[in-house]
């Protein structure tokens, strides 16, 4: 007989579940191994204490019903046996002990099962919180990196914009000098009207133009930079504002280079201009209009 078999017999003995053959086998083992008696006693004490381990709990309805049905069946069978063989007890003592032990084991299993489920739920919640914390940390790091890249890009764009503006002004100054040189051959510079036209376009804030007007010859030159290219059915139209007229004087239409947005227009107003208050450029239909209809895109102070 091996040690594992001894332990099995001791466990069954602690619960009074040995049949006659198993009891005889255990008695023979006890004669050879007296220490088994201590194991049986220890297991019996442990099984008796199991009922005190779990907190008080109402057994499930299905277990109560099953126990009551079993007791009723056993009682009925015992009464029948009693009639046939008087002196036989209704239920043997080992059956009640086994029944009590089974109930204790059931309650203990429910208690420890609930404890295990609660512990697993808490561990899962802790893991989820850790994952969320890691994701939040990574999201914050990614946001900081994105903001750093945006700031670097805006700084680079600002530097590029400043550089473009400097080149634009230099180019306009060069064109203005050339226009002035051409007009100087026709009269005195003191008589000329020179004006800078600023952009009114939200999508092209860098658009710019310079107009030089020679009142003696009723002639002017307009140099334009960075205006958006036009659809085929549209033209830009120059207007000269003279207080003697109720509406601006038509200075002619022009288009810009689709790539650079540049244009140069030598203009002669369609009516005599005595005093130039402003220059303006509007967006009109192809060929121009006698009176401004479209939005203004450039205007002088």
WOZIQUI-V503205 format. One record per backbone hydrogen bond with DSSP energy under -0.5 kcal/mol. NH is the residue of the N-H (numbers start at 0). CO is the residue of the C=O. E is the energy in kcal/mol with one decimal. If there is no record, write none. Layout:
nh | co | e
NH | CO | E
NH | CO | E
This chain:
nh | co | e
5 | 1 | -1.8
6 | 2 | -2.2
7 | 3 | -2.0
8 | 4 | -2.3
9 | 5 | -2.5
10 | 6 | -2.4
11 | 7 | -2.2
12 | 8 | -2.5
13 | 9 | -2.1
14 | 10 | -1.0
15 | 12 | -1.3
16 | 11 | -3.0
22 | 18 | -2.5
23 | 19 | -2.2
24 | 20 | -2.1
25 | 21 | -2.4
26 | 22 | -2.4
27 | 23 | -2.1
28 | 24 | -1.9
29 | 25 | -2.6
30 | 26 | -1.7
31 | 27 | -1.1
32 | 28 | -3.5
35 | 32 | -1.9
36 | 33 | -1.7
37 | 33 | -0.5
37 | 34 | -0.5
38 | 34 | -1.3
39 | 35 | -2.6
40 | 36 | -2.3
41 | 37 | -2.4
42 | 38 | -2.5
43 | 39 | -2.3
44 | 40 | -2.3
45 | 41 | -2.1
46 | 42 | -2.4
47 | 43 | -1.9
48 | 44 | -1.6
49 | 45 | -0.9
50 | 46 | -0.5
51 | 48 | -1.5
52 | 48 | -0.6
52 | 49 | -1.2
53 | 49 | -1.0
63 | 59 | -2.3
64 | 60 | -2.8
65 | 61 | -2.1
66 | 62 | -2.8
67 | 63 | -2.7
68 | 64 | -2.4
69 | 65 | -2.4
70 | 66 | -2.9
71 | 67 | -2.5
72 | 68 | -2.5
73 | 69 | -2.9
74 | 70 | -2.9
75 | 71 | -2.5
76 | 72 | -2.7
77 | 73 | -2.6
78 | 74 | -2.4
79 | 75 | -1.9
80 | 76 | -2.3
81 | 77 | -2.5
82 | 78 | -1.7
83 | 79 | -1.3
84 | 80 | -3.4
87 | 84 | -1.2
95 | 91 | -1.2
96 | 92 | -2.0
97 | 93 | -2.5
98 | 94 | -2.5
99 | 95 | -2.4
100 | 96 | -2.6
101 | 97 | -2.5
102 | 98 | -2.0
103 | 99 | -2.4
104 | 100 | -3.0
105 | 101 | -2.4
106 | 102 | -2.5
107 | 103 | -2.8
108 | 104 | -2.7
109 | 105 | -2.2
110 | 106 | -2.5
111 | 107 | -2.9
112 | 108 | -2.3
113 | 109 | -2.5
114 | 110 | -2.3
115 | 111 | -2.6
116 | 112 | -2.5
117 | 113 | -2.6
118 | 114 | -2.5
119 | 115 | -2.5
120 | 116 | -2.4
121 | 117 | -2.3
122 | 118 | -2.5
123 | 119 | -2.6
124 | 120 | -2.3
125 | 121 | -2.4
126 | 122 | -2.4
127 | 123 | -2.5
128 | 124 | -2.5
129 | 125 | -2.2
130 | 126 | -2.4
131 | 127 | -2.6
132 | 128 | -2.3
133 | 129 | -2.4
134 | 130 | -2.7
135 | 131 | -2.6
136 | 132 | -2.3
137 | 133 | -2.5
138 | 134 | -2.7
139 | 135 | -2.3
140 | 136 | -2.2
141 | 137 | -2.8
142 | 138 | -2.5
143 | 139 | -2.3
144 | 140 | -2.4
145 | 141 | -2.6
146 | 142 | -2.6
147 | 143 | -2.3
148 | 144 | -2.2
149 | 145 | -2.5
150 | 146 | -2.6
151 | 147 | -2.3
152 | 148 | -2.6
153 | 149 | -2.9
154 | 150 | -2.3
155 | 151 | -2.4
156 | 152 | -3.1
157 | 153 | -2.7
158 | 154 | -2.4
159 | 155 | -2.7
160 | 156 | -3.2
161 | 157 | -2.5
162 | 158 | -2.2
163 | 159 | -2.9
164 | 160 | -2.9
165 | 161 | -2.2
166 | 162 | -2.3
167 | 163 | -2.8
168 | 164 | -2.8
169 | 165 | -2.3
170 | 166 | -2.5
171 | 167 | -2.6
172 | 168 | -2.7
173 | 169 | -2.0
174 | 170 | -2.4
175 | 171 | -3.2
176 | 172 | -2.5
177 | 173 | -2.0
178 | 174 | -3.0
179 | 175 | -3.1
180 | 176 | -2.4
181 | 177 | -2.2
182 | 178 | -2.4
183 | 179 | -2.4
184 | 180 | -0.8
185 | 182 | -2.0
186 | 182 | -0.7
186 | 183 | -0.6
190 | 187 | -1.3
191 | 188 | -1.4
192 | 212 | -2.7
193 | 191 | -0.6
194 | 210 | -2.6
196 | 208 | -3.3
197 | 195 | -0.5
197 | 298 | -2.5
198 | 206 | -0.8
199 | 296 | -2.6
200 | 296 | -0.5
206 | 203 | -1.6
207 | 224 | -2.1
208 | 196 | -1.7
209 | 222 | -2.2
210 | 194 | -3.0
211 | 220 | -2.4
212 | 192 | -3.3
213 | 218 | -3.4
214 | 190 | -0.5
214 | 212 | -0.7
217 | 213 | -0.9
218 | 213 | -1.9
219 | 266 | -2.2
220 | 211 | -2.3
221 | 264 | -3.0
222 | 209 | -2.5
223 | 262 | -3.0
224 | 207 | -2.9
225 | 259 | -0.9
226 | 260 | -2.0
233 | 230 | -1.9
234 | 283 | -2.6
235 | 253 | -2.3
236 | 281 | -2.5
237 | 251 | -2.9
238 | 279 | -3.2
239 | 248 | -2.7
240 | 238 | -0.5
240 | 277 | -2.8
241 | 239 | -0.7
244 | 241 | -2.3
248 | 239 | -3.1
250 | 237 | -3.3
251 | 237 | -0.6
253 | 235 | -2.4
256 | 261 | -2.7
260 | 256 | -2.5
262 | 223 | -1.5
264 | 221 | -2.8
266 | 219 | -2.3
266 | 264 | -0.7
269 | 249 | -1.8
273 | 271 | -0.5
276 | 240 | -3.4
276 | 274 | -0.7
277 | 240 | -1.0
279 | 238 | -2.2
280 | 297 | -2.6
281 | 236 | -2.4
282 | 294 | -2.3
283 | 234 | -2.9
283 | 281 | -0.6
285 | 232 | -1.9
287 | 284 | -2.2
296 | 280 | -3.1
297 | 280 | -1.7
298 | 197 | -1.7
299 | 278 | -2.4
300 | 195 | -0.6
